[in-house]
Amino acid sequence: MSNNSSMPQFLLLAFPDRRELQLLHFWLFLAISLAALLANGLILSAVACDHHLHTPMGFFLLNLSLTDLGCICTTVPKAMHNSLWDTTTISYMGCAAQAFFFYFFMSAEFSLLTIMCYDRYVAICKPLHYGTLLGSRACAHMAAAAWAIGFLHTLLHTANTFSLPLCQGNALGQFFCELPHILKLSCSHSGYLREIGLIVVSTCLVFGCFIFIVFSYVQIFRAVLRIPSQQGRHKAFSTCLPHMAVVSLFISTVVFSYLKPTSISSPSLDLVVSVLYSVVPPALNPLIYSLRNQELKDAVRKMMTGCFSGAIKCLRSGV
């Protein structure tokens, strides 16, 4: 295969040959995706319907849930299809679309997590300026910037990667289309170096965001420790812990996936690691945020109670 036009499809990472294990993968993916869809859907509905959650953090949490839903809907359906029908193929255009949307939602999510860290920094370290620095217009501009950065970043990488001639086969070694695995199939030295340059620039930007997050939390902890009352310190920590947990989960799984030693690499481990950073965080993020956010829990509980009450009334009226 000398160029892209002669490669109508890619081969994704094969699931175990045993039919029982393939079905087990299908049911696991189905359970995780349904949990993610339900949890993120509840957060979207709660933030949209409850005026107590019409805050900057609520607005950014709504955007974060959208990125989580996007990640799940981009990767999991094709994996479930392949597990159920015992196939590994994906079309060239389907692979390009999957890679683009996955990196788009992942890039937007990391940008949003950085903005949410800024929100916590202003709320705790500069509370008197919170309304000015994080007004509705400023929040809308920051969210739009996060989505725009994710789009432009992904467009550059995807367009460059899929413009390269591919001559190293069509097996990706991943259960979804991922740009580094596609890049390994390239036989263009100049194109490869161009993509490496883009990756270096992206890495520097990500590292800059990471430094900003670390610096912000150092300042937050210093400010929290100066709060005289224990109750005040506890409340301040409670607003930061969910964000810290989500950022840690996001960064640790991605870093381990890309920087794990090749000596311990295997198809089974690669599958587990890729699921950990592409599928598990979107399902866990809503749980992490709802555990420590009493207003969010109350809104979800109120909404579910209203739905159940409405359903019971409909059933009784039907009877």
Secondary structure in CASP SS format (residue, H / E / C, confidence):
PFRMAT SS
TARGET T0000
AUTHOR 0000-0000-0000
METHOD secondary structure of the structure
MODEL  1
M C 1.00
S C 1.00
N C 1.00
N H 1.00
S H 1.00
S H 1.00
M C 1.00
P C 1.00
Q E 1.00
F E 1.00
L E 1.00
L C 1.00
L C 1.00
A C 1.00
F C 1.00
P C 1.00
D C 1.00
R C 1.00
R H 1.00
E H 1.00
L H 1.00
Q H 1.00
L H 1.00
L H 1.00
H H 1.00
F H 1.00
W H 1.00
L H 1.00
F H 1.00
L H 1.00
A H 1.00
I H 1.00
S H 1.00
L H 1.00
A H 1.00
A H 1.00
L H 1.00
L H 1.00
A H 1.00
N H 1.00
G H 1.00
L H 1.00
I H 1.00
L H 1.00
S H 1.00
A H 1.00
V H 1.00
A H 1.00
C H 1.00
D C 1.00
H H 1.00
H H 1.00
L H 1.00
H C 1.00
T C 1.00
P H 1.00
M H 1.00
G H 1.00
F H 1.00
F H 1.00
L H 1.00
L H 1.00
N H 1.00
L H 1.00
S H 1.00
L H 1.00
T H 1.00
D H 1.00
L H 1.00
G H 1.00
C H 1.00
I H 1.00
C H 1.00
T H 1.00
T H 1.00
V H 1.00
P H 1.00
K H 1.00
A H 1.00
M H 1.00
H H 1.00
N H 1.00
S H 1.00
L H 1.00
W H 1.00
D C 1.00
T C 1.00
T C 1.00
T E 1.00
I E 1.00
S E 1.00
Y H 1.00
M H 1.00
G H 1.00
C H 1.00
A H 1.00
A H 1.00
Q H 1.00
A H 1.00
F H 1.00
F H 1.00
F H 1.00
Y H 1.00
F H 1.00
F H 1.00
M H 1.00
S H 1.00
A H 1.00
E H 1.00
F H 1.00
S H 1.00
L H 1.00
L H 1.00
T H 1.00
I H 1.00
M H 1.00
C H 1.00
Y H 1.00
D H 1.00
R H 1.00
Y H 1.00
V H 1.00
A H 1.00
I H 1.00
C H 1.00
K C 1.00
P H 1.00
L H 1.00
H H 1.00
Y H 1.00
G H 1.00
T H 1.00
L H 1.00
L C 1.00
G C 1.00
S H 1.00
R H 1.00
A H 1.00
C H 1.00
A H 1.00
H H 1.00
M H 1.00
A H 1.00
A H 1.00
A H 1.00
A H 1.00
W H 1.00
A H 1.00
I H 1.00
G H 1.00
F H 1.00
L H 1.00
H H 1.00
T H 1.00
L H 1.00
L H 1.00
H H 1.00
T H 1.00
A H 1.00
N H 1.00
T H 1.00
F H 1.00
S C 1.00
L C 1.00
P C 1.00
L E 1.00
C C 1.00
Q C 1.00
G C 1.00
N C 1.00
A E 1.00
L C 1.00
G C 1.00
Q C 1.00
F C 1.00
F C 1.00
C C 1.00
E C 1.00
L H 1.00
P H 1.00
H H 1.00
I H 1.00
L H 1.00
K C 1.00
L C 1.00
S E 1.00
C C 1.00
S C 1.00
H H 1.00
S H 1.00
G H 1.00
Y H 1.00
L H 1.00
R H 1.00
E H 1.00
I H 1.00
G H 1.00
L H 1.00
I H 1.00
V H 1.00
V H 1.00
S H 1.00
T H 1.00
C H 1.00
L H 1.00
V H 1.00
F H 1.00
G H 1.00
C H 1.00
F H 1.00
I H 1.00
F H 1.00
I H 1.00
V H 1.00
F H 1.00
S H 1.00
Y H 1.00
V H 1.00
Q H 1.00
I H 1.00
F H 1.00
R H 1.00
A H 1.00
V H 1.00
L H 1.00
R C 1.00
I C 1.00
P C 1.00
S C 1.00
Q H 1.00
Q H 1.00
G H 1.00
R H 1.00
H H 1.00
K H 1.00
A H 1.00
F H 1.00
S H 1.00
T H 1.00
C H 1.00
L H 1.00
P H 1.00
H H 1.00
M H 1.00
A H 1.00
V H 1.00
V H 1.00
S H 1.00
L H 1.00
F H 1.00
I H 1.00
S H 1.00
T H 1.00
V H 1.00
V H 1.00
F H 1.00
S H 1.00
Y H 1.00
L H 1.00
K C 1.00
P C 1.00
T H 1.00
S H 1.00
I H 1.00
S C 1.00
S C 1.00
P H 1.00
S H 1.00
L H 1.00
D H 1.00
L H 1.00
V H 1.00
V H 1.00
S H 1.00
V H 1.00
L H 1.00
Y H 1.00
S H 1.00
V C 1.00
V H 1.00
P H 1.00
P H 1.00
A H 1.00
L H 1.00
N H 1.00
P H 1.00
L H 1.00
I H 1.00
Y H 1.00
S H 1.00
L H 1.00
R H 1.00
N C 1.00
Q H 1.00
E H 1.00
L H 1.00
K H 1.00
D H 1.00
A H 1.00
V H 1.00
R H 1.00
K H 1.00
M H 1.00
M H 1.00
T H 1.00
G H 1.00
C H 1.00
F H 1.00
S H 1.00
G H 1.00
A H 1.00
I H 1.00
K H 1.00
C H 1.00
L H 1.00
R H 1.00
S H 1.00
G H 1.00
V C 1.00
END
